[in-house]
Amino acid sequence: MNKVIVVGGGLAGMVLAFRLHEADIPFTLINNPALSSSSRVAAGLWNPLVFKRTTKSWMADELIPELHRFYSACETKTGKTFLSRRISIKPFTEEQEKLLWSRKVARELSAFADQEVYSGVPSGFECCKFTNGYGKITESGNLYIKQFIDAGAHFFQDRLLVEDFDFTQVDARENKLSYKGVPARAIVFCEGHFVKHNPYFSWIPLKPVKGELLHIEAPDLKFKDGVYNKNGFILDVKKNVFIVGSTYNWTDLDDAPGEQGRAELTDKLKHMISCNYSVLSHLAGVRPSSVDRRPIMGVHPKHNTLYVFNGLGAKGVMLAPYFAQKFVNFLNQKHPLPGDVDVARFYKFYAEK
Ligand SMILES: Cc1cc2nc3c(=O)[nH]c(=O)nc-3n(C[C@H](O)[C@H](O)[C@H](O)COP(=O)(O)OP(=O)(O)OC[C@H]3O[C@@H](n4cnc5c(N)ncnc54)[C@H](O)[C@@H]3O)c2cc1C
């Protein structure tokens, strides 16, 4: 059987590779690691909440159980661990915030959060700032995305080509598809924000967002397997080492860490902790967000062998497993894609090109 070619070995491409493997569909994965990848930078947090509005994250009820099933199965396959559960701590400043929290955790967030509103400071968080109590999210955590991708690259080493995809070698006339003269079943582009250079899909309306993070050393911060969320986050990665994030910049879209990002993160830290720290590293990436904040997947309007799987935005860890399954069902069995993620909602941009 002709192979599916997956272009891009970030989170999107790698999750899709595991889904194709589960479905017994032969594939080749092409990735150029010299290009930047937001997956290699991201903290990988998953969380059922939109903190700013204290509302449930889109489709959290469906996405979170699938996330556990999928990444756990990948851990078993690869013999590596990359998924971690954490308690997320949300400090309150105003009384109003607490009231809203109490109402929400009793109803729509009941499956994900502790019902209690706590006073004081949780153990291990003594040098984090608390002024008016806190709430706890019990169903959250993070995926060490880089480890997941590295484990996947090793697991699929005989199907991985480490090179740049060469668009001049695509022949997608009629129903016959080939790449470098070799017949292929389909090409699925999972290039993150680099899709803007893709001659077939550059019209899809991504709204990329640059993000920056700091890795810090802070021996007085003592929490373990936790996340502190206050207009930014701190999560522990190993003894004394923490990730602090993150920034959102829609205008400066290069992927290099900058002074402005560093200043913003330093300011966030000032409001979050009262202990000393030193910066170990400063990282940046570009999130492939879409104009309507939903993933973008499906088939090209003119070439029925060319596909896209993109638009994972700031929530790739949660979105990718569930929607990669939907995508594989679409590719393999022509199951329709949910309308709010189907690239067909943007075909008018192709027509206008
Ligand atoms: C600072 C920051 C913090 C984040 N925090 C979180 C978080 O806590 N939780 C969360 O869920 N998400 C987070 N994200 C978002 C997350 O990183 C993305 O949702 C996800 O990683 C996107 O994956 P992707 O595979 O679509 O894109 P990418 O990771 O950018 O991967 C694209 C891949 O395609 C390859 N590629 C592109 N063009 C070609 C070509 N022509 N030939 C060969 N290869 C090609 C690139 O080399 C790259 O490997 C964060 C992002 C940033 C920047």
The ligand as an SDF file (V2000), in Angstrom:
LIG
                    3D

 53 58  0  0  0  0  0  0  0  0999 V2000
    6.3320   29.5200   24.9550 C   0  0  0  0  0  0  0  0  0  0  0  0
    5.3000   28.4800   24.5710 C   0  0  0  0  0  0  0  0  0  0  0  0
    4.6270   27.8240   25.5890 C   0  0  0  0  0  0  0  0  0  0  0  0
    3.6670   26.8670   25.2670 C   0  0  0  0  0  0  0  0  0  0  0  0
    3.0520   26.1990   26.2900 N   0  0  0  0  0  0  0  0  0  0  0  0
    2.1380   25.2400   26.0050 C   0  0  0  0  0  0  0  0  0  0  0  0
    1.5350   24.5030   27.0490 C   0  0  0  0  0  0  0  0  0  0  0  0
    1.8420   24.6980   28.2340 O   0  0  0  0  0  0  0  0  0  0  0  0
    0.6110   23.5660   26.7020 N   0  0  0  0  0  0  0  0  0  0  0  0
    0.2640   23.3140   25.3990 C   0  0  0  0  0  0  0  0  0  0  0  0
   -0.5740   22.4490   25.1480 O   0  0  0  0  0  0  0  0  0  0  0  0
    0.8480   24.0020   24.3970 N   0  0  0  0  0  0  0  0  0  0  0  0
    1.7540   24.9510   24.6680 C   0  0  0  0  0  0  0  0  0  0  0  0
    2.3430   25.6600   23.6390 N   0  0  0  0  0  0  0  0  0  0  0  0
    1.8430   25.4310   22.2760 C   0  0  0  0  0  0  0  0  0  0  0  0
    2.4300   24.1670   21.6520 C   0  0  0  0  0  0  0  0  0  0  0  0
    3.8030   24.3210   21.5470 O   0  0  0  0  0  0  0  0  0  0  0  0
    1.7770   23.9370   20.2980 C   0  0  0  0  0  0  0  0  0  0  0  0
    0.3770   23.7550   20.4160 O   0  0  0  0  0  0  0  0  0  0  0  0
    2.3210   22.6940   19.5710 C   0  0  0  0  0  0  0  0  0  0  0  0
    3.5620   22.3220   20.0280 O   0  0  0  0  0  0  0  0  0  0  0  0
    2.3430   22.9220   18.0860 C   0  0  0  0  0  0  0  0  0  0  0  0
    2.8960   21.7970   17.4630 O   0  0  0  0  0  0  0  0  0  0  0  0
    3.0600   21.6990   15.8840 P   0  0  0  0  0  0  0  0  0  0  0  0
    3.6030   20.3620   15.6050 O   0  0  0  0  0  0  0  0  0  0  0  0
    1.7980   22.1100   15.2170 O   0  0  0  0  0  0  0  0  0  0  0  0
    4.1220   22.8370   15.5040 O   0  0  0  0  0  0  0  0  0  0  0  0
    5.7110   22.8500   15.7450 P   0  0  0  0  0  0  0  0  0  0  0  0
    6.0610   22.4020   17.0920 O   0  0  0  0  0  0  0  0  0  0  0  0
    6.1870   24.2120   15.3580 O   0  0  0  0  0  0  0  0  0  0  0  0
    6.2700   21.7830   14.7480 O   0  0  0  0  0  0  0  0  0  0  0  0
    6.3340   21.9740   13.3600 C   0  0  0  0  0  0  0  0  0  0  0  0
    7.3900   21.0320   12.8270 C   0  0  0  0  0  0  0  0  0  0  0  0
    7.3410   21.0310   11.4050 O   0  0  0  0  0  0  0  0  0  0  0  0
    8.6540   21.0230   10.9120 C   0  0  0  0  0  0  0  0  0  0  0  0
    8.6410   21.5800    9.5580 N   0  0  0  0  0  0  0  0  0  0  0  0
    8.0520   22.7380    9.1440 C   0  0  0  0  0  0  0  0  0  0  0  0
    8.2440   22.9220    7.8270 N   0  0  0  0  0  0  0  0  0  0  0  0
    8.9620   21.8460    7.3890 C   0  0  0  0  0  0  0  0  0  0  0  0
    9.4730   21.4470    6.1320 C   0  0  0  0  0  0  0  0  0  0  0  0
    9.2800   22.1730    5.0260 N   0  0  0  0  0  0  0  0  0  0  0  0
   10.1910   20.2980    6.0350 N   0  0  0  0  0  0  0  0  0  0  0  0
   10.3830   19.5320    7.1290 C   0  0  0  0  0  0  0  0  0  0  0  0
    9.9190   19.8550    8.3640 N   0  0  0  0  0  0  0  0  0  0  0  0
    9.2100   20.9880    8.4920 C   0  0  0  0  0  0  0  0  0  0  0  0
    9.4480   21.8750   11.9090 C   0  0  0  0  0  0  0  0  0  0  0  0
   10.8050   21.5320   11.8760 O   0  0  0  0  0  0  0  0  0  0  0  0
    8.8010   21.4550   13.2300 C   0  0  0  0  0  0  0  0  0  0  0  0
    9.4610   20.3270   13.7820 O   0  0  0  0  0  0  0  0  0  0  0  0
    3.3270   26.5930   23.9150 C   0  0  0  0  0  0  0  0  0  0  0  0
    4.0370   27.2450   22.9010 C   0  0  0  0  0  0  0  0  0  0  0  0
    5.0110   28.1850   23.2210 C   0  0  0  0  0  0  0  0  0  0  0  0
    5.7600   28.8750   22.1190 C   0  0  0  0  0  0  0  0  0  0  0  0
  1  2  1  0
  2  3  1  0
  2 52  2  0
  3  4  2  0
  4  5  1  0
  4 50  1  0
  5  6  2  0
  6  7  1  0
  6 13  1  0
  7  8  2  0
  7  9  1  0
  9 10  1  0
 10 11  2  0
 10 12  1  0
 12 13  2  0
 13 14  1  0
 14 15  1  0
 14 50  1  0
 15 16  1  0
 16 17  1  0
 16 18  1  0
 18 19  1  0
 18 20  1  0
 20 21  1  0
 20 22  1  0
 22 23  1  0
 23 24  1  0
 24 25  2  0
 24 26  1  0
 24 27  1  0
 27 28  1  0
 28 29  2  0
 28 30  1  0
 28 31  1  0
 31 32  1  0
 32 33  1  0
 33 34  1  0
 33 48  1  0
 34 35  1  0
 35 36  1  0
 35 46  1  0
 36 37  1  0
 36 45  1  0
 37 38  2  0
 38 39  1  0
 39 40  1  0
 39 45  2  0
 40 41  1  0
 40 42  2  0
 42 43  1  0
 43 44  2  0
 44 45  1  0
 46 47  1  0
 46 48  1  0
 48 49  1  0
 50 51  2  0
 51 52  1  0
 52 53  1  0
M  END
$$$$
